[in-house]
Amino acid sequence: MASTVYFGSARQAQLVPEETLPFKLERIIEKLQIRDRVKDEVVAIKMHLGGNVGYSTIHPVFVRRVVDAVKQGGGKPFVCDLSRAVLTAHTRGYTAETVGCPIVPTDGPNEKYVYWYERPFMNIDRWGMGGFMHDATFLIDLAHIKGHPSCGFGGCMKNLALGGFVYETRGKIHDTSHHKKYWFAEKCPDDAIRKKIIEGCPLNGIIEDRNDPRELHLHVENCNQCKRCLNIAPQGSLEIRPDTFAAFQQACAIAVDIVLSTFAPEKRVFLSVANQLTAVCDCFGFTGMSVLPDIGVFGSDDPVAIETAVLDKVAELKVIPENLPRCMEHQPNAGHPFQQIHGPYKDPYIMVRECERLGHGTTDYELVDIMPVRESGVMDTFIDTSDAA
């Protein structure tokens, strides 16, 4: 059976606040009956609070509407993210006063409040989930949509998979891309050729291994699988394979599975804000130009359905190539817009399909527009600005 995903477009017909995204988010909150569901619940609102001088994370105006809805329903909300992001959140406008509730580290102020799960996968034996999020009784996953250099796309799932776990686990999730060997030094003993391989990548995607100069290290985040390096490397010495890039998303799906296992299905809500869609994750600590047009806000009880709906909406758009950082290149024939930015092997649907396989929702969804944009040739609402200064 199809899951319902509510949607509010970033577009508006009239110059009235009721047609803007905060009000459309409010309508989605009503559709999902959040106020009716959170009475006496301890509600973890999982966000990505960004870092450094980033300003493309979800604006406090949106966060406040979610927090107020929880409080009006009799719930006890707190916003949470990784400890280092929480420590500097006030410099980006996130305080208890602006969002309306406490902001706490998922794993405690000393990064030691952790629940460990044994789930062997590649290089990962155990997974450390933040204790404060674990102990909550209700989850609201409030995610900012953007590109991501490891998997093409960051949304609700990645918000839980990386933001819900301690730094040790986060590091190991990233290291899954190096679990299977891709460089075979014995087939390229020539130092000069190794240097040419490194120099042949315009994206700094291959570097000399810091522990052994005979080994090469693939910067998975930089690599867009253009395969220029394979034109230089001796046959069989270097492999650029889809599974190297899929491993990160497979690991993230396991992390999502662990988080969602701590909340009953009826006590989970997923909200996504798809504006200021930048090329890379908010954890980079800065905001670049938007590489895709603003889309809007989404909401659902089904994480698989909402991620699929977001990705399908993005698929309708065209990348703005002139807005890409000059260290990146647009590949217009690579597939989905996020693949055009990060490479064809970074299929943003991999994590979605993995979570569907793990039983956390369906890719079959019905998109319900909570305020369809009415086309009009004239402005129905006239705003008198004659007295404006």
LUMFI-992998 format. One record per residue (C-alpha): residue in three letters; x, y, z. Coordinates in steps of 0.25 Angstrom, whole numbers, padded with zeros to 4 digits, always signed. Layout:
N
alaXYZ/...
//
This chain:
389
met+0000+0000+0000/ala+0005+0014-0004/ser+0010+0023+0008/thr+0005+0037+0008/val+0015+0049+0007/tyr+0010+0063+0009/phe+0017+0074+0001/gly+0017+0089+0001/ser+0023+0096-0011/ala+0033+0107-0010/arg+0026+0114-0020/gln+0014+0124-0017/ala+0003+0131-0025/gln+0001+0143-0016/leu+0009+0152-0007/val+0004+0147+0006/pro+0011+0140+0017/glu+0000+0128+0017/glu+0006+0123+0004/thr+0021+0123+0009/leu+0028+0111+0014/pro+0027+0113+0029/phe+0012+0113+0028/lys+0012+0101+0018/leu+0020+0094+0029/glu+0009+0097+0039/arg-0001+0090+0030/ile+0008+0078+0029/ile+0009+0078+0044/glu-0006+0078+0045/lys-0008+0067+0034/leu+0002+0058+0042/gln-0006+0061+0054/ile+0007+0063+0062/arg+0000+0071+0073/asp-0010+0059+0076/arg+0002+0049+0076/val+0012+0055+0086/lys+0005+0057+0099/asp+0014+0053+0110/glu+0025+0049+0100/val+0039+0052+0101/val+0042+0057+0087/ala+0055+0057+0081/ile+0056+0067+0069/lys+0068+0062+0061/met+0074+0073+0053/his+0087+0076+0046/leu+0092+0089+0053/gly+0103+0091+0043/gly+0117+0097+0047/asn+0126+0109+0046/val+0120+0119+0036/gly+0109+0111+0030/tyr+0096+0117+0028/ser+0088+0108+0019/thr+0083+0099+0031/ile+0068+0099+0034/his+0065+0113+0039/pro+0060+0115+0054/val+0047+0120+0048/phe+0044+0106+0043/val+0049+0099+0056/arg+0041+0108+0065/arg+0028+0104+0058/val+0031+0089+0060/val+0035+0091+0075/asp+0023+0100+0078/ala+0014+0089+0072/val+0020+0079+0081/lys+0019+0087+0093/gln+0004+0091+0090/gly+0001+0076+0089/gly+0007+0073+0103/gly+0020+0068+0098/lys+0034+0071+0104/pro+0043+0074+0092/phe+0058+0076+0091/val+0067+0078+0078/cys+0079+0069+0077/asp+0091+0067+0069/leu+0105+0063+0070/ser+0112+0070+0082/arg+0122+0078+0074/ala+0111+0084+0066/val+0103+0087+0078/leu+0115+0094+0085/thr+0115+0105+0074/ala+0100+0105+0070/his+0098+0118+0076/thr+0107+0125+0067/arg+0098+0121+0055/gly+0085+0125+0062/tyr+0081+0113+0070/thr+0078+0115+0084/ala+0068+0110+0094/glu+0062+0124+0093/thr+0061+0124+0078/val+0056+0110+0076/gly+0048+0109+0088/cys+0054+0097+0095/pro+0067+0091+0100/ile+0078+0088+0090/val+0086+0076+0095/pro+0097+0066+0089/thr+0091+0053+0085/asp+0103+0046+0092/gly+0104+0056+0104/pro+0114+0067+0107/asn+0126+0058+0108/glu+0122+0049+0096/lys+0121+0037+0106/tyr+0106+0035+0107/val+0105+0024+0097/tyr+0097+0011+0094/trp+0105+0001+0087/tyr+0100-0009+0077/glu+0107-0021+0071/arg+0104-0021+0056/pro+0116-0026+0048/phe+0118-0020+0034/met+0131-0019+0027/asn+0140-0011+0036/ile+0129-0008+0047/asp+0127-0017+0058/arg+0119-0008+0067/trp+0111+0004+0066/gly+0110+0015+0077/met+0096+0022+0077/gly+0095+0035+0085/gly+0088+0033+0098/phe+0079+0045+0099/met+0073+0042+0085/his+0072+0027+0089/asp+0064+0030+0102/ala+0054+0039+0095/thr+0040+0033+0094/phe+0036+0040+0081/leu+0045+0044+0069/ile+0043+0056+0059/asp+0054+0055+0048/leu+0055+0069+0043/ala+0065+0069+0031/his+0071+0079+0022/ile+0072+0074+0007/lys+0085+0076+0000/gly+0096+0069-0008/his+0106+0060-0001/pro+0120+0056-0007/ser+0120+0042-0001/cys+0106+0038-0006/gly+0101+0049-0015/phe+0089+0053-0005/gly+0087+0056+0009/gly+0073+0056+0015/cys+0065+0049+0026/met+0072+0036+0026/lys+0086+0042+0026/asn+0082+0052+0037/leu+0079+0039+0046/ala+0091+0031+0041/leu+0102+0040+0044/gly+0096+0050+0053/gly+0091+0040+0063/phe+0104+0033+0065/val+0117+0036+0072/tyr+0129+0041+0064/glu+0136+0027+0065/thr+0124+0021+0058/arg+0123+0032+0048/gly+0137+0031+0044/lys+0136+0016+0042/ile+0124+0018+0033/his+0132+0027+0024/asp+0143+0017+0024/thr+0134+0006+0018/ser+0138+0011+0005/his+0152+0006+0007/his+0148-0007+0012/lys+0150-0014-0001/lys+0163-0012-0008/tyr+0164-0003-0020/trp+0179-0001-0022/phe+0188-0012-0025/ala+0202-0007-0023/glu+0209-0019-0029/lys+0204-0016-0042/cys+0209-0002-0043/pro+0223-0002-0037/asp+0227+0011-0044/asp+0228+0023-0036/ala+0227+0032-0048/ile+0214+0026-0053/arg+0208+0027-0039/lys+0211+0041-0039/lys+0204+0043-0053/ile+0192+0036-0047/ile+0191+0046-0036/glu+0193+0058-0045/gly+0184+0052-0055/cys+0172+0054-0046/pro+0167+0069-0047/leu+0158+0067-0034/asn+0169+0063-0025/gly+0162+0050-0024/ile+0175+0041-0023/ile+0186+0044-0013/glu+0198+0037-0008/asp+0195+0028+0005/arg+0201+0035+0017/asn+0206+0022+0022/asp+0212+0016+0010/pro+0217+0024-0002/arg+0214+0012-0011/glu+0200+0012-0008/leu+0189+0021-0013/his+0177+0026-0006/leu+0164+0029-0013/his+0157+0041-0008/val+0143+0036-0010/glu+0137+0049-0006/asn+0145+0056-0017/cys+0144+0045-0028/asn+0133+0047-0038/gln+0136+0034-0045/cys+0141+0041-0058/lys+0151+0030-0059/arg+0162+0038-0065/cys+0172+0031-0055/leu+0169+0018-0062/asn+0174+0023-0075/ile+0188+0025-0068/ala+0188+0013-0058/pro+0194+0000-0063/gln+0183-0011-0065/gly+0178-0016-0052/ser+0185-0007-0043/leu+0174+0002-0040/glu+0159-0001-0039/ile+0147+0009-0039/arg+0135+0001-0036/pro+0121+0004-0032/asp+0122-0005-0019/thr+0133+0005-0014/phe+0123+0016-0014/ala+0111+0008-0010/ala+0117+0003+0003/phe+0115+0016+0010/gln+0100+0016+0008/gln+0099+0002+0012/ala+0105+0005+0025/cys+0096+0017+0027/ala+0084+0008+0025/ile+0089-0001+0036/ala+0090+0012+0045/val+0076+0016+0041/asp+0071+0002+0044/ile+0077+0003+0058/val+0071+0017+0061/leu+0057+0014+0056/ser+0058+0001+0064/thr+0057+0009+0077/phe+0044+0016+0073/ala+0030+0010+0070/pro+0026+0013+0056/glu+0014+0022+0061/lys+0024+0030+0069/arg+0033+0035+0057/val+0031+0047+0048/phe+0039+0051+0036/leu+0040+0065+0031/ser+0049+0071+0020/val+0052+0085+0016/ala+0057+0086+0002/asn+0062+0100+0000/gln+0076+0105-0002/leu+0081+0092-0008/thr+0096+0093-0008/ala+0106+0083-0014/val+0111+0078-0001/cys+0107+0074+0013/asp+0105+0085+0024/cys+0116+0079+0032/phe+0126+0085+0023/gly+0124+0098+0031/phe+0120+0107+0020/thr+0109+0110+0010/gly+0112+0111-0005/met+0102+0115-0016/ser+0090+0107-0018/val+0092+0096-0029/leu+0077+0093-0031/pro+0065+0102-0029/asp+0057+0102-0016/ile+0046+0091-0016/gly+0038+0092-0003/val+0035+0085+0010/phe+0031+0070+0011/gly+0025+0062+0023/ser+0022+0047+0025/asp+0022+0036+0035/asp+0030+0027+0025/pro+0044+0030+0024/val+0046+0022+0011/ala+0034+0029+0004/ile+0038+0043+0008/glu+0053+0041+0003/thr+0047+0035-0010/ala+0038+0047-0012/val+0049+0057-0010/leu+0058+0050-0019/asp+0047+0049-0030/lys+0044+0064-0029/val+0059+0067-0030/ala+0059+0058-0043/glu+0050+0068-0049/leu+0060+0079-0048/lys+0072+0084-0055/val+0086+0086-0048/ile+0091+0100-0049/pro+0105+0097-0053/glu+0110+0111-0052/asn+0107+0110-0037/leu+0116+0098-0035/pro+0129+0101-0028/arg+0140+0101-0038/cys+0147+0089-0032/met+0135+0081-0037/glu+0130+0078-0050/his+0116+0075-0056/gln+0113+0062-0063/pro+0100+0064-0070/asn+0099+0050-0075/ala+0102+0043-0061/gly+0087+0041-0057/his+0080+0048-0046/pro+0083+0062-0043/phe+0091+0058-0031/gln+0099+0048-0039/gln+0102+0059-0049/ile+0108+0066-0038/his+0115+0055-0030/gly+0117+0044-0041/pro+0108+0032-0046/tyr+0113+0022-0035/lys+0107+0031-0025/asp+0093+0027-0027/pro+0084+0034-0017/tyr+0074+0024-0017/ile+0083+0013-0011/met+0080+0016+0004/val+0066+0017+0001/arg+0065+0003-0005/glu+0073-0002+0006/cys+0064+0004+0016/glu+0052-0002+0009/arg+0058-0015+0009/leu+0060-0014+0024/gly+0045-0012+0026/his+0045+0003+0029/gly+0035+0007+0018/thr+0032+0007+0003/thr+0036+0014-0009/asp+0022+0014-0013/tyr+0016+0027-0009/glu+0004+0037-0012/leu+0009+0051-0012/val-0002+0061-0006/asp+0000+0076-0009/ile-0005+0083+0003/met-0006+0096-0004/pro-0006+0095-0019/val+0000+0107-0026/arg-0011+0114-0033/glu-0007+0120-0046/ser-0011+0134-0048/gly-0008+0145-0059/val-0011+0156-0049/met-0008+0158-0034/asp-0021+0157-0026/thr-0015+0163-0014/phe-0010+0177-0015/ile+0000+0182-0005/asp+0000+0197-0003/thr+0014+0202-0002/ser+0011+0216-0004/asp+0015+0220+0010/ala+0028+0212+0010/ala+0040+0219+0014/
//
